[in-house]
Amino acid sequence: MSEIKVREPGEYLKNTQGKVFSSSLLTAGIRNEISMIKTEKIRSFDGQCRVEFGDEAIEKLADTVKRHGIRQPLTLLQSDEIGFFEVVSGERRLRAAKLAGMEKVPAIIIQNRALAEEIAIIENIHRKDLTLVEIGKNYSRLLDKNIMTNQGELSEKIGVSRGHISECLAFSKIPDEVVQLLTASNMVSRVILRKVVTLSDAAKMIEFINEEIKKNSSKNDNKKKKTESGGNTPEKAVEKKRKIVSIDVINNQYCFNQKIEKLKADELKSLKKLVATLSEEIDKALEKEGVNEQ
């Protein structure tokens, strides 16, 4: 895999003593050496709250890694098992590196598990692609582990409103089986989650979600039909067909609005059948009225 680049830490990362600073929000200013660690020795962190990484996003990141290497070191925690590590921050980079065929990745190794928990949670919270449920679980972990003592402190440290924190904490209590259905159905918007948390149990939540899935499916079917008919319903599509000929009344005389010879062969055949049918209907109407044509 010689075409894959592995970048050594740049000078901007090093201080005068050959040490480096982590770019992590919480480890800024903590000096650690960057080591090249075998990917086969790195495992997921037990405290990882993020559950969805997205295969397509990882594949794109792997392409970038092949071209440019890993520019930001991973943060690893020394595992209880000798010779192994847990990835505290940089799970996506690790997965992309493995996909790209890299055997080693640059990493900063820390020893403190409590600090690792804090780093993992805080960095996860600032991810843009986390769902509100995942964010809520991160908030809950910060409070449960006494990393933050209350919602007020959490609001101040994270930089979000108390209302947002309170709402996300409520979302984090949605049962796992319901969350799985919401995620699989791509129904993780705030509007849907607000409705879900008002329901009393998992069964009612799942029933509501399935109803929403059916509604969305019906809407998508209607859109598909509209697209296939050129943006019109079948009735409107018929209305927009070309009028080949019509009969106008001018000075009490009936006449066609265009010359017959300009019509195409299939249009002439259709018109002939129509005229024959029209003639029969006229005869019936005259007979009903007792009118004798002669």
N, C-alpha and C positions, 0 to 999 in steps of 0.2 A: 504493500500500500504506500509506495514511495511518493505518490502524487499528493498525499494528504499532508497538509502543513501543520506543524505544532509550533506555536510561537513561544519563545522564551519570554519571561517578563521584561517589559521595556524599562528604560531608564527612568521614565516618569513614575514608575511604581516603587523604585528603590530609594532608600535614603543613603546617607554617606557611609553607613555601616553594612551595607549590602542587604538590609532588611527591607520588607515591603509592607504597605498598608492595605488592608482589605477594603473593598469598596462598599461593604455592607453598611447599612444604616447604623447598626449597633456596634460593629466592630471597628468603626472608623477610629484611627488612632492606636489600635492594638497592633503591635508589630509581630509579624509572623513570616516565616520563610515560605516561599512557594516551592512545592515539591511536585514532581511528576509521578502520579499514582496510576497503577494499572487499573483499567476500567473493570476488570473481572474481580477486583478486590473491593469494589464500591457497591454498597447496597442502599436501598431507599431508607430514609430516616423514619423511625417509628412515630415521630411526632408530626409527620407530614399530613396536613389537613386537605391538601389539594388532591382530588381524586380523578379529575379529567384533564388530560394533557393535549389531546387532539392529534391524531396520527398525521394529518395533512400538515399541521403547523410544525411538527417534529421533522417531517421530511424536508420541508423548506429550510429549516434551521440546519439540518444535516448538509444540505447543499452549500450553505454559507460557510459551515465549518470546513468543508472540503477545500473551499477557495481561500479562506482567510485564517483558518485555525480558530482556536478558542482564545479570545482576547481578554476575557474576564475569568479569573480563576474560580473554581468551585470552592465552597466552604465545606469542609468535611469534619466529622466528629470521629475520634478514635473509638472503634467498636469494642464491646466487651470481649469479643473474640479476637485474639491476637492476629495481627496482620490484615485485618479488615477495617473498613471505614463506612460511615453512614453519611449520605449527602444531605447537608443541612440546607444549603441554598445552591441552586444550579442543577436541579433534577432534569429540566428540559435540555440543558447543555449536555448533561451526561448521556441522556437517551439519544440525542442527536450525534454525539461523538461515537457511540456504539454503532449506530446506524451507518455512520460514515466509515466505519472500520478502524477507528483510532484505538490503539492499544493502551495509551496513556493519556492522562489529562492533567493540566496544571491545577493545583489545589492548595488552599491554605488549611492547615489542620489545627483544630482547637481541641482542648481536652475537657472543657467544662460542659457537662450535659445540660445544666440549667441555662447557661448562656446560649447553647445550641437551640434549646426550646424557644427562647426569646427571639433569637435571630430568625428562625424558621417561620414563626407566627407573624412577626412584624413584616417581614419581607413578603409573605403571602398576601397579607392584607392590602399591600400596595400594588398588587397585580391587577391589571385592567380587565383580564379575561376571567376572573373568578365570578361565580354566580353569587347572588345575595345569600343563598343558603351556606355556601362555603365560607363567605366572609363572616357570617354569623357564627359559624363553628369556630373560626379563628378568634373572634371576640370572646366567645365562651371559654376557650382554652386559656386565654390571657387572664380572665377573671378566676377561673377554677384553680389555676396554678399560682394565684396571687402575684403574678407578674405585674398586674394592675389591680389596685384594691377595689375600685368601683367604676361605674360608668362615667362619672364626671372626670376622673383621672384619665380614663381611656379616651374620652372625647378630646381632652386637652392634648394628650400625647400623640394621638393618631391624626388629629386635625379634622374631625368630622363631628356632626351635631349629635347630641344625646338622643334625639328622636330617631336618627338613622341607626344608631347603635341598638336602641331598644327594639326597633322593628326587625333588624337583622338577627338579634338574639331570639326573637319569636320565630323567625323563619328557620333557625337552626334546630328547633324542637320538632319540626315536621318529621314523622317517622321515615326511616331509611327506605322502606319499600315504596313510599309515596315519592320521595326524592328521586329514586331511580326511574320511576315512571315519568315524572316531570322532565328529567334530564333527557331521557330517551325520546320524549315527544317534543323536545325543544320548547317547553312551556315554563320557562324560569323567569318570566318578566315579573316586575313588582306588582302589576295589576293582578295577575293570576295568583301569585303567592299570597297577596293580601286576602283574596277570597278563600284560598285553601286553609289558612290559619284560623278562619272564623268557624270552620266545621269541627264538630266534636270528636270524631274518631277517624282512623285510617280508612275504614270502609266507605264512609261518606266522602272523604277526600278523593279516593280512587274513582268513585262513582261520578263525582263532579268533573274530574279530569277527563274521564272517558267521554262524557257528554261534550266537553269542549273540543276534544279530538274529532268527534263526529261532526260538530259544527264547522270546524276548520276544513275537514275533508270535503264537506258539502260545498263550502265556498270555493275551494280549489277546483272541484269538478265543474262548477258553474263558470269559473274563469277559463278553464280549459275548453269548454264548449264554446264560449264567446270567441276565444282565440281561433279555434278551428273554423268558425263561421265568419271569420274576418271581422270580429268585433261586434257582430250582431247576433241577436237571438234568431232561431229558425224563421219566426214570423216576419221579422224585419228583413231577413235575408231574401225572403220571397218578395216582399214589397219592393225591393231594390232591383228586381229583375227588369230587363229592358222591355218597354212596351213596344210591341211590333206594329200595332195598329189600333186605332180607336175610332169610334163613330161620332161625328159631330153633327149638330143640327144647325143649319144655316138657312135662314129664310124658309123655315118649315120643310127643308129638304135634308135628307140624311146623306152624309158623305164621309169617306175615309179621310183621316188626317194626314196620310202619306200615300204615295203611289205604290200599288201592289207589286209592280215589277222590281221595286227596290228590295223586296223581301228575299231572304235566303230560302233555299229549297225546304229545309226542315221547318222554317217558319210558315211557309206556304201550306205545307201539309197540315200543320197544327191549325192554321186559320181555316182551312177547308173543312176539317172535322168540326171546328167550333161553329162555322156558319151552318153546317148541316144540322147540328144539334139545336142551334138557335132557330132554324126554320121549323123544326119539329115542335119546339116550345111555342112558337108563334101560332102555328096551326092549332095546337091544343087550346091556346088562350082564345082564339077566334071562335073555335067550336063551342067553347064554354060560354062565350058571350052571345052565341046564336048568330054570329055574323057569317054570311055566305060570301066568299071572295068573288063569286061570279055575279 
